[in-house]
Amino acid sequence: MEPLITEEYYSLSLAQVGLAALLLLVNVALSIGLQLGLTRSLLVASARMTVQLLLVGLILEWVFALRAPLPVLGIALVMATLAGVTAAGRTRLRFAGMYWDSLLSVLGAAMLVTGAALAGIVRVEPWYNPQYLIPMLGMVLGNILNGINLGLDRFTTCLFDRSALIDSRLALGATRWEAARSEIREALHTALTPAINSMLVMGVVSLPGMMTGQILAGAAPTDAVRYQIVIIFMITSAAALGSLGAILLAYRRLFNARHQFLKQLLEKR
């Protein structure tokens, strides 16, 4: 039996997008009514999101038309850089070199996972085809960002709050790895929990964004599901690699070769 595919696609005008923005009034009303203090943040975030997405749409139209590798790779690098900076910038505690570590972790995990998916799984020709590379990379980066942010925040907070305990472990003869191992495990567990929870309810409680978008664009549901499964495996593995890399690099900076905990490097925002 042939799958039911609709070729009808409804394009949205700017006026329709403006009507959708009225839904944000619910959030604004709650913020004002309950005195949450989020009204300004909501308005700024929504305006920033709208401008960013409109600009991205214009840029992607230009890139899609070029079909050249350098502009595509340039946009990918900018996306990864912003993800790395944002991941480190949202933590409560910081240390010197944190942004570089976050950026390196994002680039490594994103390149490895996205490259493997494009070349070995989806087998896109050419490999830099922006129609596939940019959306897939964007979803991967978003999850790496969240994983690194959660993992680094948990790791640095645990180290700061348990500094006396960690110093006691080191004083009793523990190596730097033995002193920080439980905090590393706890941070990695925190970083991966959202991705695991999302997988548990996907398809039952929630319909993922990529799958929904493909169905709305007229793709067969079975094809959309296959792509979504690939994407979920990509973002879960990328989040694990990125989070692990960032946490281990943080561990290397906060514990020196003489097995000392450098708590003084941690600074509150």
BAFI-3210 file (N, C-alpha, C; in Angstrom, 3 decimals, decimal comma, padded with zeros to 6 digits):
// residues 269
n [1|2|3|4|5|6|7|8|9|10|11|12|13|14|15|16|17|18|19|20|21|22|23|24|25|26|27|28|29|30|31|32|33|34|35|36|37|38|39|40|41|42|43|44|45|46|47|48|49|50|51|52|53|54|55|56|57|58|59|60|61|62|63|64|65|66|67|68|69|70|71|72|73|74|75|76|77|78|79|80|81|82|83|84|85|86|87|88|89|90|91|92|93|94|95|96|97|98|99|100|101|102|103|104|105|106|107|108|109|110|111|112|113|114|115|116|117|118|119|120|121|122|123|124|125|126|127|128|129|130|131|132|133|134|135|136|137|138|139|140|141|142|143|144|145|146|147|148|149|150|151|152|153|154|155|156|157|158|159|160|161|162|163|164|165|166|167|168|169|170|171|172|173|174|175|176|177|178|179|180|181|182|183|184|185|186|187|188|189|190|191|192|193|194|195|196|197|198|199|200|201|202|203|204|205|206|207|208|209|210|211|212|213|214|215|216|217|218|219|220|221|222|223|224|225|226|227|228|229|230|231|232|233|234|235|236|237|238|239|240|241|242|243|244|245|246|247|248|249|250|251|252|253|254|255|256|257|258|259|260|261|262|263|264|265|266|267|268|269]
n.u [000,851|000,627|002,262|000,539|000,919|000,946|000,998|000,449|001,417|001,520|002,376|003,622|002,778|004,290|002,447|000,892|002,794|003,141|000,655|000,945|002,809|001,293|000,597|002,500|001,634|000,411|002,497|003,573|001,429|001,285|003,770|003,496|001,189|001,899|004,149|006,741|008,916|009,848|009,070|010,475|012,664|011,373|010,292|012,621|014,004|012,221|012,135|014,829|015,163|013,404|014,554|017,067|016,381|015,104|017,248|018,943|017,405|017,539|020,300|020,703|019,225|020,827|023,199|022,305|021,806|024,346|025,832|028,440|031,416|032,955|031,413|029,415|030,858|031,915|029,652|028,938|031,119|030,820|028,368|029,114|031,025|029,525|027,851|029,700|030,689|028,327|027,570|029,542|029,222|026,892|027,157|027,339|029,724|033,041|036,212|039,609|040,226|037,962|036,133|037,573|037,943|035,289|034,593|036,387|035,472|032,868|033,366|034,876|033,108|030,844|031,873|032,800|030,496|028,489|029,862|030,296|027,642|026,699|028,481|028,652|026,145|023,690|024,794|025,242|025,500|026,927|029,124|028,986|026,500|024,277|021,577|021,286|023,505|023,546|020,963|021,125|023,518|022,847|020,880|022,420|024,369|022,795|022,043|024,531|025,395|023,550|024,163|026,894|026,711|025,057|026,625|029,168|028,354|027,312|029,592|031,564|030,169|029,819|032,511|033,224|031,465|032,134|034,757|036,308|035,984|037,143|039,779|040,428|040,377|042,560|044,595|044,695|045,949|044,812|044,733|044,492|042,534|041,119|040,149|038,370|036,680|034,013|032,596|032,946|031,556|028,996|028,496|028,539|026,397|024,298|024,450|023,655|021,118|018,773|018,689|018,310|015,843|014,250|014,340|012,956|010,236|009,689|007,707|005,594|004,726|005,682|006,134|008,902|010,717|012,027|010,848|008,156|008,346|009,141|006,908|004,934|005,933|005,307|006,483|006,609|005,317|006,725|009,272|009,994|010,113|012,303|014,445|014,277|014,943|017,614|018,641|018,168|019,849|022,230|022,316|022,275|024,634|026,473|026,050|026,955|029,695|030,602|030,012|031,520|034,104|034,336|034,060|036,233|038,364|037,998|038,506|041,246|042,265|041,588|042,785|046,079|049,275|050,545|048,663|046,861|044,072|042,814|041,133|040,995|040,880|038,287|035,604|032,824|029,998]
n.v [-001,194|002,182|004,922|007,677|010,748|014,159|016,776|019,337|022,442|024,882|028,109|030,584|033,933|037,114|038,482|036,440|035,229|037,317|037,242|034,839|035,632|036,892|034,954|035,003|036,763|035,421|034,490|036,963|038,052|036,269|036,776|039,459|039,343|037,545|038,732|037,964|039,095|038,718|039,920|041,836|040,244|038,236|039,705|040,778|038,411|037,178|039,074|039,090|036,412|036,325|038,164|036,973|034,485|035,328|036,558|034,360|032,819|034,374|034,271|031,516|031,012|032,282|030,774|028,198|028,597|029,012|026,629|025,979|024,885|026,503|028,840|027,389|025,906|028,056|029,228|027,057|027,007|029,461|029,000|026,885|028,178|030,168|028,476|027,218|029,407|030,326|028,099|028,007|030,510|030,558|029,394|029,233|029,481|030,315|029,853|030,485|030,007|028,582|029,162|028,532|025,787|024,917|025,651|024,058|021,512|021,553|021,901|019,561|017,402|018,010|018,040|015,407|013,748|014,833|014,748|011,972|011,106|012,383|011,462|008,677|007,588|008,982|009,636|011,875|013,668|016,390|016,135|018,489|019,534|022,042|021,845|019,608|019,558|022,001|022,127|019,656|019,942|022,158|021,132|019,262|020,925|022,461|020,610|019,768|022,158|022,497|020,195|020,588|022,981|022,238|020,157|021,380|023,392|021,887|020,411|022,381|023,665|021,593|021,069|023,513|023,718|021,457|021,712|021,458|018,754|017,589|018,515|017,138|014,486|014,562|015,178|012,851|011,147|010,569|010,518|013,143|012,380|010,425|012,047|013,716|012,112|011,230|013,623|014,207|012,083|012,645|015,124|014,447|012,702|014,472|016,071|014,332|013,464|015,015|014,389|011,623|011,431|012,694|010,884|008,759|009,458|010,172|010,255|009,194|010,940|013,340|014,844|015,053|017,998|017,985|015,813|016,590|018,914|017,868|016,311|018,295|019,547|017,777|015,258|011,644|010,053|007,766|008,074|010,467|009,643|007,858|009,606|011,173|009,365|008,853|011,440|011,744|009,789|010,909|013,453|012,659|011,154|013,124|015,044|013,599|013,199|015,883|016,953|015,281|015,861|018,638|018,591|017,002|018,563|020,795|019,609|019,064|021,629|022,583|020,928|020,388|018,972|018,180|017,134|018,889|020,814|023,548|025,717|028,459|029,341|029,293|031,406|033,319|034,381]
n.w [000,000|-000,924|000,697|002,187|000,818|000,920|-001,390|-000,972|000,182|002,627|002,536|004,745|005,483|006,427|007,929|009,033|010,637|012,403|013,700|015,065|016,913|018,796|020,576|022,493|024,332|026,365|027,986|028,731|030,170|032,336|033,499|034,277|035,884|037,949|038,829|037,931|036,769|034,199|031,883|030,269|029,504|028,030|025,861|024,704|024,089|022,280|020,197|019,451|018,657|016,454|014,638|014,284|013,101|010,737|009,449|009,192|007,459|005,095|004,609|004,287|001,985|000,110|000,414|-000,283|-002,950|-003,977|-003,672|-002,919|-001,226|000,632|001,630|002,984|004,892|006,264|007,464|009,067|010,817|012,130|013,425|015,160|016,721|018,037|019,499|021,216|022,717|023,919|025,458|027,461|028,554|030,022|032,479|036,098|037,450|036,510|034,800|033,836|030,418|029,909|027,859|025,545|025,919|025,848|023,225|021,732|022,446|021,412|018,630|018,050|018,739|017,151|014,506|014,242|014,672|012,925|010,497|010,231|010,025|007,678|005,702|006,091|006,787|005,879|003,452|001,711|-001,336|-002,919|-000,022|001,403|001,015|001,604|002,233|003,774|005,522|007,078|008,552|009,996|011,385|012,934|014,702|016,058|017,253|018,983|020,953|021,886|022,996|025,143|026,627|027,317|028,757|030,962|032,021|032,602|034,361|036,479|037,214|037,961|040,006|041,869|042,518|043,688|045,876|047,292|048,028|050,373|050,983|048,723|048,955|051,256|050,356|048,599|050,417|051,863|050,184|047,718|044,147|041,655|039,840|041,278|043,302|041,983|040,551|041,224|041,034|038,342|037,150|038,127|036,931|034,203|034,122|034,688|032,399|030,352|030,996|030,079|027,278|027,310|028,659|026,778|024,641|025,759|025,766|023,213|020,327|021,679|023,734|022,687|019,457|017,485|016,327|013,742|012,425|012,443|010,894|008,387|007,742|007,574|005,355|003,397|003,243|003,379|006,277|007,225|006,099|007,316|009,965|009,908|009,340|011,645|013,671|013,047|013,493|016,259|017,387|016,541|017,884|020,533|020,885|020,163|022,150|024,347|023,718|023,444|025,999|027,682|026,748|027,390|030,185|030,982|030,047|031,657|034,115|033,797|033,854|036,382|038,191|038,941|037,773|040,059|041,634|042,905|043,905|042,282|043,422|043,517|040,946|040,127|039,493|040,466|038,553]
ca.u [000,000|001,443|002,060|-000,211|001,782|000,277|001,893|-000,022|002,267|000,970|003,401|003,169|003,151|004,768|001,270|000,530|003,815|002,807|-000,461|001,483|003,525|000,328|000,551|003,446|000,933|000,127|003,672|003,689|000,379|001,706|004,891|002,995|000,236|002,575|005,341|007,905|010,039|010,361|008,467|011,516|013,438|010,538|010,205|013,944|014,323|011,395|012,596|016,134|014,940|012,777|015,554|018,097|015,857|014,898|018,567|019,413|016,670|018,107|021,652|020,614|018,789|022,024|024,127|021,725|021,931|025,752|026,264|029,901|031,776|033,509|030,375|028,730|031,753|032,024|028,456|029,036|032,104|030,202|027,376|029,815|031,674|028,486|027,408|030,735|030,716|027,087|027,585|030,386|028,782|025,677|027,455|027,391|031,124|033,912|037,648|040,389|040,303|036,697|035,529|038,332|037,631|033,937|034,627|037,078|034,585|031,773|033,882|035,258|031,930|029,975|032,517|032,871|029,167|027,832|030,613|030,011|026,261|026,552|029,282|028,504|024,771|022,810|025,577|024,871|026,393|028,228|029,033|028,729|025,178|023,744|020,219|021,397|024,544|023,203|019,938|021,584|024,521|022,166|020,274|023,509|024,985|021,886|022,100|025,871|025,389|022,834|024,904|028,096|026,309|024,620|027,739|030,154|027,750|027,243|030,943|032,209|029,429|030,164|033,878|033,251|030,736|032,769|036,210|036,935|035,996|038,128|041,104|040,656|040,733|043,929|045,506|044,774|046,728|044,106|045,203|043,517|041,414|040,329|039,487|037,318|035,945|032,570|032,037|032,925|030,438|027,750|028,318|028,195|025,032|023,407|024,482|023,010|019,758|017,717|018,626|017,727|014,418|013,590|014,184|011,985|008,855|009,563|006,753|004,447|004,291|006,045|006,574|010,097|010,615|012,403|009,822|006,975|008,621|009,117|005,525|004,256|006,434|004,768|007,209|005,906|005,613|007,748|010,565|010,271|010,485|013,668|015,362|014,258|015,701|019,032|018,976|018,191|021,095|023,310|022,397|022,580|026,063|027,221|025,953|027,828|031,091|030,896|029,984|032,686|035,294|034,381|034,263|037,608|039,258|037,862|039,223|042,682|042,646|041,341|043,663|047,383|050,019|050,977|047,454|046,317|042,835|043,023|039,831|041,079|040,617|036,850|035,062|031,380|029,588]
ca.v [000,000|003,375|005,866|008,873|011,922|015,338|017,708|020,683|023,095|026,187|029,090|031,569|035,321|037,801|038,822|035,250|035,091|038,325|036,734|033,825|036,318|037,264|033,881|035,344|037,562|034,535|034,543|038,313|038,200|035,516|037,476|040,662|038,980|036,890|039,518|037,116|039,909|038,142|040,576|042,390|039,133|037,591|040,554|040,845|037,095|036,929|039,956|038,606|035,162|036,615|038,793|035,974|033,491|035,966|036,719|033,024|032,416|035,070|033,756|030,149|031,072|032,621|029,641|027,104|028,906|028,933|025,231|025,977|024,406|027,487|029,543|026,443|025,638|029,288|029,324|025,990|027,423|030,528|028,354|026,135|029,148|030,749|027,437|027,030|030,579|030,358|027,004|028,383|031,773|030,421|028,703|030,121|029,639|030,325|029,777|030,887|028,984|027,860|029,371|027,748|024,373|024,689|025,734|022,874|020,364|021,681|021,647|018,164|016,524|018,316|017,601|013,953|013,134|015,290|014,208|010,539|010,926|012,810|010,646|007,236|007,136|009,579|009,573|013,036|014,048|016,358|016,046|019,808|019,983|022,822|021,420|018,581|019,852|023,091|021,743|018,585|020,517|023,018|020,318|018,680|021,977|022,844|019,618|019,836|023,363|022,211|019,204|021,204|023,949|021,518|019,408|022,287|024,064|020,920|020,032|023,473|023,904|020,517|021,287|024,685|023,433|020,346|021,938|020,906|017,302|017,239|018,723|016,039|013,305|014,734|015,118|011,454|010,378|010,323|011,247|014,148|011,677|009,815|013,106|014,376|011,136|011,215|014,867|014,059|011,192|013,348|016,162|013,806|012,188|015,630|016,532|013,382|013,156|015,548|013,656|010,303|011,645|013,024|009,647|007,873|009,843|010,601|009,478|008,864|012,201|014,462|014,620|015,891|019,106|017,659|014,924|017,413|019,792|017,099|015,927|019,500|019,864|016,816|013,991|010,490|009,897|006,747|008,677|011,459|008,909|007,347|010,731|011,605|008,394|009,139|012,689|011,537|009,102|011,881|014,489|012,035|010,840|014,374|015,639|012,834|013,497|017,270|017,136|014,597|016,635|019,886|018,286|016,536|019,711|021,588|018,859|019,250|022,990|022,844|020,049|020,411|017,716|017,829|016,644|019,957|021,411|024,997|026,334|029,907|029,650|029,396|032,724|033,428|035,410]
ca.w [000,000|-001,039|001,787|001,850|000,781|000,408|-002,049|-000,673|001,172|002,961|002,839|005,722|005,247|007,621|008,740|009,797|011,685|013,408|014,497|015,973|017,990|019,833|021,580|023,549|025,334|027,506|028,856|029,274|031,181|033,524|034,116|034,934|036,930|039,072|039,146|037,716|036,311|032,958|030,726|029,400|028,939|027,022|024,681|024,073|023,525|021,103|019,121|018,997|017,935|015,168|013,757|013,970|012,171|009,438|008,830|008,810|006,265|003,944|004,364|003,780|000,592|-000,668|000,448|-001,062|-004,364|-004,386|-003,700|-002,816|000,115|001,558|002,395|003,874|006,016|007,028|008,317|010,071|011,818|012,933|014,287|016,207|017,616|018,890|020,430|022,225|023,597|024,693|026,431|028,597|029,132|030,828|033,738|037,256|037,815|035,336|035,031|032,672|029,390|029,830|026,543|024,565|026,141|025,355|021,766|021,232|022,635|020,444|017,285|017,917|018,746|016,011|013,271|014,215|014,547|011,705|009,363|010,115|009,577|006,287|004,789|006,266|007,021|004,869|002,211|000,910|-002,428|-002,252|001,426|001,973|000,579|002,739|002,569|004,809|006,505|008,001|009,538|010,875|012,279|013,888|015,757|016,845|018,065|020,061|022,029|022,485|023,827|026,391|027,397|027,878|029,765|032,157|032,583|033,191|035,511|037,574|037,627|038,686|041,249|042,806|042,989|044,558|047,117|048,004|047,984|051,579|050,830|047,691|049,549|052,200|049,560|048,110|051,569|052,299|049,210|046,467|042,973|041,225|039,221|042,345|044,058|041,189|039,744|041,501|040,500|036,881|036,827|038,424|035,915|032,937|034,294|034,546|031,015|029,451|031,418|029,189|026,015|027,586|028,941|025,513|023,866|026,408|025,473|021,825|019,555|022,530|024,336|021,825|018,080|017,320|015,389|012,374|011,884|012,206|009,766|007,144|007,455|007,116|004,019|002,446|003,214|003,931|007,709|007,477|005,788|008,356|011,175|009,753|009,513|013,035|014,462|012,789|014,164|017,706|017,710|016,335|018,913|021,818|020,918|020,127|023,482|025,235|023,381|023,773|027,454|028,246|026,405|028,149|031,605|031,171|029,874|032,878|035,150|033,581|034,224|037,797|038,976|038,277|037,722|041,423|042,308|043,738|043,423|042,139|043,641|043,307|039,537|039,936|039,778|040,288|037,609]
c.u [000,886|001,189|001,338|000,711|000,987|001,283|001,491|000,813|001,748|002,098|002,828|003,659|003,672|003,602|000,836|001,526|003,554|001,644|000,010|002,207|002,584|000,207|001,486|002,797|000,553|001,277|003,819|002,658|000,746|002,826|004,425|002,095|000,888|003,866|006,614|009,134|010,649|009,855|009,520|012,325|012,661|010,496|011,535|014,285|013,512|011,816|013,931|015,994|014,378|013,775|016,609|017,605|015,603|016,217|019,126|018,713|017,227|019,491|021,599|020,118|019,967|022,986|023,601|021,877|023,373|026,223|027,793|030,297|032,213|032,443|029,655|029,583|031,936|030,851|028,498|030,007|031,542|029,185|028,046|030,472|030,666|027,977|028,414|030,785|029,479|027,076|028,385|029,856|027,585|025,920|027,562|028,817|031,976|035,362|038,355|040,498|039,013|036,065|036,259|038,037|036,247|033,906|035,279|036,191|033,432|032,253|034,206|034,055|031,058|030,576|032,504|031,502|028,486|028,531|030,334|028,604|026,099|027,267|028,980|027,093|023,829|023,456|025,157|025,937|025,995|028,068|028,686|027,369|024,485|022,342|020,219|022,362|024,090|022,102|020,410|022,618|023,860|021,532|021,324|024,115|024,098|021,948|023,481|025,947|024,724|023,600|026,133|027,736|025,899|025,788|028,762|029,598|027,704|028,634|031,590|031,491|029,754|031,563|033,935|032,602|031,415|034,287|036,921|037,036|037,045|039,545|041,430|041,041|042,173|044,934|045,696|045,449|046,017|044,760|044,139|042,306|040,511|039,555|038,297|036,421|034,442|031,902|031,967|031,752|029,101|027,458|027,910|026,781|024,019|023,317|023,680|021,550|018,679|017,571|017,983|016,234|013,640|013,356|013,091|010,543|008,638|008,650|005,523|003,862|004,539|006,407|007,738|009,930|010,941|011,344|008,564|007,163|008,575|007,701|004,736|004,685|005,986|005,489|006,344|006,275|006,707|009,140|010,967|010,725|011,920|014,696|015,427|015,041|017,202|019,466|019,085|019,468|022,288|023,433|022,713|024,064|026,906|027,194|026,871|029,299|031,465|030,959|031,202|033,957|035,417|034,666|035,699|038,614|039,183|038,613|040,731|043,133|042,545|042,135|045,012|048,089|050,518|049,782|046,939|045,053|042,983|041,678|039,830|040,829|039,136|036,348|033,560|031,073|029,193]
c.v [001,243|004,317|007,098|010,080|013,081|016,284|019,156|021,269|024,509|027,126|030,154|032,959|035,931|038,197|037,638|034,978|036,101|037,906|035,685|034,467|036,746|036,190|034,177|036,190|036,728|034,593|035,908|038,527|037,465|036,237|038,708|040,297|038,377|037,581|038,675|037,903|039,423|038,861|041,101|041,291|038,427|038,404|040,640|039,524|036,828|037,801|039,481|037,333|035,411|037,192|037,777|034,974|034,087|036,160|035,385|032,549|033,070|034,530|032,362|030,112|031,373|031,439|028,481|027,340|028,753|027,496|025,115|025,599|025,487|028,293|028,636|026,165|026,877|029,471|028,269|026,379|028,515|029,935|027,630|027,078|029,767|029,739|027,239|028,179|030,621|029,288|027,371|029,627|031,675|029,673|029,709|030,386|029,548|030,191|030,129|029,727|028,225|027,978|028,566|026,263|024,027|024,694|024,504|021,636|020,380|021,329|020,169|017,240|016,748|017,819|016,087|013,338|013,543|014,757|012,733|010,295|011,272|011,877|009,158|006,720|007,660|009,531|010,650|013,304|015,423|016,437|017,384|020,365|020,724|022,420|020,379|019,001|020,880|022,689|020,663|019,105|021,396|022,246|019,686|019,727|022,386|021,891|019,548|021,022|023,083|021,232|019,795|022,187|023,264|020,803|020,293|022,975|023,126|020,599|021,136|023,771|022,848|020,715|022,443|024,376|022,350|020,496|021,351|019,392|016,860|017,433|017,610|014,756|013,382|014,619|013,697|010,554|010,076|011,101|012,267|013,491|011,046|010,867|013,701|013,400|011,175|012,479|014,830|013,193|011,899|014,415|015,558|013,236|013,314|016,081|015,632|013,100|013,741|014,781|012,284|010,430|011,939|011,777|008,758|008,182|010,228|009,660|009,091|010,137|013,372|013,985|015,575|016,924|018,747|016,784|015,715|018,311|019,064|016,696|017,128|019,885|018,847|015,496|012,876|010,326|008,869|007,275|009,675|010,775|008,393|008,458|011,162|010,646|008,623|010,389|012,500|010,815|010,041|012,841|013,900|011,716|012,104|015,062|014,923|013,170|014,923|017,513|016,495|015,380|017,889|019,634|017,841|017,673|020,632|020,928|019,064|020,646|023,229|021,938|019,985|019,057|017,271|017,405|017,645|020,518|022,924|025,726|027,829|030,313|029,827|030,757|032,728|034,545|036,671]
c.w [000,000|000,134|001,300|001,943|000,213|-000,209|-001,773|000,449|001,395|003,379|003,768|005,345|006,540|008,531|009,595|010,915|012,795|014,289|015,501|017,147|019,109|020,916|022,746|024,637|026,557|028,502|029,516|030,384|032,469|034,260|034,885|036,115|038,158|039,480|039,052|037,276|035,011|031,703|029,765|028,734|027,834|025,736|023,944|023,394|022,260|019,931|018,557|018,182|016,543|014,183|013,328|012,937|010,790|008,702|008,363|007,546|005,013|003,585|003,758|002,339|-000,326|-000,736|-000,392|-002,556|-004,850|-004,576|-003,682|-001,395|001,089|002,305|003,383|005,106|006,887|007,974|009,416|011,185|012,716|013,903|015,447|017,209|018,572|019,918|021,554|023,222|024,487|025,779|027,666|029,299|030,038|032,139|034,887|037,716|036,552|035,761|033,735|031,680|029,174|028,441|025,467|024,691|025,598|023,830|021,153|021,340|021,637|019,039|017,081|017,822|017,523|014,703|013,149|013,927|013,245|010,467|009,146|009,580|008,103|005,323|004,882|006,407|005,941|003,487|001,222|-000,146|-002,951|-000,739|002,073|001,539|001,731|003,149|003,676|005,912|007,531|008,996|010,512|011,863|013,330|015,022|016,653|017,778|019,225|021,237|022,666|023,434|025,173|027,267|028,065|028,984|031,064|032,836|033,263|034,431|036,711|038,116|038,458|040,004|042,302|043,376|043,981|045,901|047,953|048,064|049,203|051,484|049,821|048,211|050,543|051,461|049,081|049,259|052,065|051,263|047,909|045,330|042,563|040,559|040,276|043,134|043,306|040,443|039,982|040,965|038,979|036,460|037,038|037,361|034,582|032,989|034,107|033,092|030,082|029,800|030,505|027,889|026,210|027,861|027,668|024,674|024,439|025,993|024,019|021,052|020,348|023,134|023,394|020,428|017,816|016,213|013,958|011,706|011,542|010,999|008,437|006,757|006,939|005,701|002,972|002,375|003,804|005,410|007,992|007,165|006,868|009,648|011,075|009,948|010,974|013,926|014,289|013,551|015,676|018,131|017,552|017,511|020,285|021,938|020,917|021,487|024,461|024,986|023,780|025,272|028,108|027,975|027,239|029,629|031,865|030,989|031,088|034,036|035,031|033,988|035,727|038,733|038,262|038,373|039,091|042,287|043,335|043,085|043,437|042,239|043,337|041,854|039,254|040,377|039,541|039,300|038,330]
res [m|e|p|l|i|t|e|e|y|y|s|l|s|l|a|q|v|g|l|a|a|l|l|l|l|v|n|v|a|l|s|i|g|l|q|l|g|l|t|r|s|l|l|v|a|s|a|r|m|t|v|q|l|l|l|v|g|l|i|l|e|w|v|f|a|l|r|a|p|l|p|v|l|g|i|a|l|v|m|a|t|l|a|g|v|t|a|a|g|r|t|r|l|r|f|a|g|m|y|w|d|s|l|l|s|v|l|g|a|a|m|l|v|t|g|a|a|l|a|g|i|v|r|v|e|p|w|y|n|p|q|y|l|i|p|m|l|g|m|v|l|g|n|i|l|n|g|i|n|l|g|l|d|r|f|t|t|c|l|f|d|r|s|a|l|i|d|s|r|l|a|l|g|a|t|r|w|e|a|a|r|s|e|i|r|e|a|l|h|t|a|l|t|p|a|i|n|s|m|l|v|m|g|v|v|s|l|p|g|m|m|t|g|q|i|l|a|g|a|a|p|t|d|a|v|r|y|q|i|v|i|i|f|m|i|t|s|a|a|a|l|g|s|l|g|a|i|l|l|a|y|r|r|l|f|n|a|r|h|q|f|l|k|q|l|l|e|k|r]
***
